[in-house]
Amino acid sequence: MVHFAALRQFLRWTENPVADRPIVWTLPSGEPSHRRWLTRDQLNQLYRSSSGAARILVGLEALNGMRRVEALRLRFKDMLMDENCLLVNGKGGQGGKWRNIPMHRSVRQDLIQWGRGHHPDDRVIPLSKSGADLLLARAVRTAGLPDGLKVSHHDLRRSFGRLAYEAGMDLVQLKNMLGHASVEMSVHYIGLDSERMREGLERFSKVVG
């Protein structure tokens, strides 16, 4: 958001008409205007209070770091139970790069139960994007999280990334789990860039000033 705001300000300064075209600067649907993270307790509360398709969706995003589109594309044949892995079809209009990621043990248990009686080609969560948004919103209300707390699919992924990093997952592993193109992207996505700046400034303040 900071980069977009600076660019728009520059374009206004140069009197470029693009700066005043709202459609150019409108965030895509489902993209929050700022980054949020759930605490470990909030994430556990949301996951444990969810059931059915909502529990599967929250588990895939918050415990395995998948994108909404990846969770909705997942089919039962992509659950590689013998390898304890998920075959994930990345973002992209017609599908993106495939990656193989390990399953969180709770997600694995849920998927075993959820998959009984389904055909391998069936989608695990047969919903549209808007349907998934409504499902998550209901799950958040049911969980009894703080009033006014809005939780997006991106928030669940970011929370997964930050908590996984704090639990000891290194940045290369995290990049691969999230399907990012670079470690730098993962660092920014989970907020480590600002955290590291604050930590560095705190160390500096003990030496100078």
ROMIKE-541379 format. One line per field, with one value per residue (C-alpha): residue number from 1; residue in one letter; y, z, x. Coordinates in steps of 0.02 Angstrom, whole numbers. Each point is the difference from the previous one (the first is absolute). Last residue first. Example, Ala and Ser with C-alpha at 12.3 -4.5 7.8 and 13.67 -1.06 7.14 Angstrom:
// ROMIKE-541379
nr	c(2, 1)
rest	c(S, A)
y	c(-53, -172)
z	c(357, 33)
x	c(684, -69)
//
This chain:
// ROMIKE-541379
nr	c(209, 208, 207, 206, 205, 204, 203, 202, 201, 200, 199, 198, 197, 196, 195, 194, 193, 192, 191, 190, 189, 188, 187, 186, 185, 184, 183, 182, 181, 180, 179, 178, 177, 176, 175, 174, 173, 172, 171, 170, 169, 168, 167, 166, 165, 164, 163, 162, 161, 160, 159, 158, 157, 156, 155, 154, 153, 152, 151, 150, 149, 148, 147, 146, 145, 144, 143, 142, 141, 140, 139, 138, 137, 136, 135, 134, 133, 132, 131, 130, 129, 128, 127, 126, 125, 124, 123, 122, 121, 120, 119, 118, 117, 116, 115, 114, 113, 112, 111, 110, 109, 108, 107, 106, 105, 104, 103, 102, 101, 100, 99, 98, 97, 96, 95, 94, 93, 92, 91, 90, 89, 88, 87, 86, 85, 84, 83, 82, 81, 80, 79, 78, 77, 76, 75, 74, 73, 72, 71, 70, 69, 68, 67, 66, 65, 64, 63, 62, 61, 60, 59, 58, 57, 56, 55, 54, 53, 52, 51, 50, 49, 48, 47, 46, 45, 44, 43, 42, 41, 40, 39, 38, 37, 36, 35, 34, 33, 32, 31, 30, 29, 28, 27, 26, 25, 24, 23, 22, 21, 20, 19, 18, 17, 16, 15, 14, 13, 12, 11, 10, 9, 8, 7, 6, 5, 4, 3, 2, 1)
rest	c(G, V, V, K, S, F, R, E, L, G, E, R, M, R, E, S, D, L, G, I, Y, H, V, S, M, E, V, S, A, H, G, L, M, N, K, L, Q, V, L, D, M, G, A, E, Y, A, L, R, G, F, S, R, R, L, D, H, H, S, V, K, L, G, D, P, L, G, A, T, R, V, A, R, A, L, L, L, D, A, G, S, K, S, L, P, I, V, R, D, D, P, H, H, G, R, G, W, Q, I, L, D, Q, R, V, S, R, H, M, P, I, N, R, W, K, G, G, Q, G, G, K, G, N, V, L, L, C, N, E, D, M, L, M, D, K, F, R, L, R, L, A, E, V, R, R, M, G, N, L, A, E, L, G, V, L, I, R, A, A, G, S, S, S, R, Y, L, Q, N, L, Q, D, R, T, L, W, R, R, H, S, P, E, G, S, P, L, T, W, V, I, P, R, D, A, V, P, N, E, T, W, R, L, F, Q, R, L, A, A, F, H, V, M)
y	c(400, -131, -176, -53, 95, -104, -162, 74, 63, -174, -78, 129, -27, -188, 10, 113, -124, -152, 46, -169, 53, 104, -143, -119, 115, 16, -190, -2, -61, -42, -166, 17, -166, 31, 173, -69, -134, 133, 114, -127, -82, 24, 26, 188, -31, -112, 133, 136, -103, -73, 173, 66, -141, 28, 188, -31, -98, 150, 25, 151, 32, 115, -89, -107, -183, -99, -148, 0, 175, -49, -160, 100, 118, -148, -81, 165, 24, -181, 28, 159, -98, -136, -160, -187, -18, -165, 3, -169, -89, -134, -41, 30, -129, 40, 156, 105, -126, -20, 187, 42, -118, 72, 178, -43, -74, 151, -67, 9, 105, -48, 143, 31, 162, 93, -38, 70, 175, -17, -51, -165, -177, -91, -184, -33, -112, -141, -109, -144, 127, 92, 113, 67, -139, 80, 159, 168, 144, 88, -14, 68, 147, 43, -7, -140, 26, -176, 37, 164, -24, -188, -10, 149, -76, -174, 68, 105, -150, -95, 77, 153, 34, -84, 99, 171, -25, -69, 151, 119, -85, 6, 184, 52, 108, 150, 87, 154, 43, -176, -90, -99, 97, 82, 166, 156, 112, -17, 3, 167, 94, 158, -49, -60, 182, 33, 172, -36, 31, -105, -142, 14, -7, -155, -84, 41, -68, -159, -30, 28, -121)
z	c(1107, -75, 62, 78, -136, -133, 73, 0, -177, -58, 85, -80, -171, 22, 40, -150, -120, 92, -44, -60, -182, 3, 54, -117, -149, 49, 5, -184, -124, 135, 7, 183, 49, -109, 72, 176, -30, -63, 147, 135, 100, 185, 88, -26, -187, 4, 101, -126, -152, 67, 54, -174, -79, 117, -30, -188, 15, 87, 183, 60, 186, 41, 160, 67, -57, 44, -110, -78, -70, -76, -74, -77, -84, -62, -82, -77, -77, -62, -87, -79, -68, -65, 99, -23, 142, -25, -187, -67, -116, 128, 24, 176, 121, 138, -40, 148, 130, -80, -32, 183, 57, -128, 50, 182, -50, -105, -174, -92, -159, -183, -124, -164, -94, -50, -52, -144, 73, 112, 180, 45, -21, 160, 16, 184, 98, 129, -127, 16, 20, -163, 5, -178, -49, 118, -102, 49, -111, 140, 120, -132, -39, 185, 17, 100, 158, 71, 172, -36, -182, -11, 177, -20, -159, 74, 159, -103, -107, 152, 170, 73, 187, 5, -146, 57, 180, -54, -111, 137, 125, -120, -33, -162, -122, -101, -151, -71, -142, -3, -168, -19, -152, -89, 72, -86, -62, -188, 17, 89, -149, 74, 0, -180, -52, 21, 75, 43, 184, -18, -70, 146, 125, -85, 7, 184, 41, -100, 87, 173, -41)
x	c(1052, 114, 36, -166, -93, 87, -67, -175, 23, 51, -152, -114, 78, -11, -185, -31, 79, -66, -178, -62, -11, 158, 112, -92, 33, 182, 14, -46, -131, -126, -93, -46, 80, 152, 29, -23, 131, 121, -44, 38, -139, 39, -167, 14, 11, -153, -93, 43, -41, -162, -58, 38, -98, -149, 6, 2, -163, -76, -43, -97, 1, -146, -45, 143, -8, -155, 47, -174, 25, 169, -75, -142, 124, 103, -152, -54, 173, 1, -166, 68, 148, -116, -26, 30, 127, 94, -35, -53, 121, 44, -186, -66, -67, 123, 102, -53, 59, 172, 5, -27, 138, 121, -44, 39, 169, 48, 26, 165, 12, 19, -3, -87, 28, -156, -176, -98, -16, 151, 30, 81, -65, 46, 42, -23, 117, -1, 92, -124, -141, 34, -153, -4, -122, -125, 3, 73, -53, -96, 146, 118, -114, -10, 189, 81, 100, -20, -72, -90, -49, -31, -68, -116, -73, -18, -79, -121, -47, -62, 36, 82, 19, 171, 69, -59, 55, 169, 28, -53, 116, 149, -33, -80, 94, -50, 76, -80, -118, -70, -6, -163, -57, 146, 64, -63, 141, -24, -190, 9, 77, 72, 184, -15, -21, 189, 23, 183, -40, -157, 103, 121, -142, -70, 170, 20, -173, 33, 167, -76, -142)
//
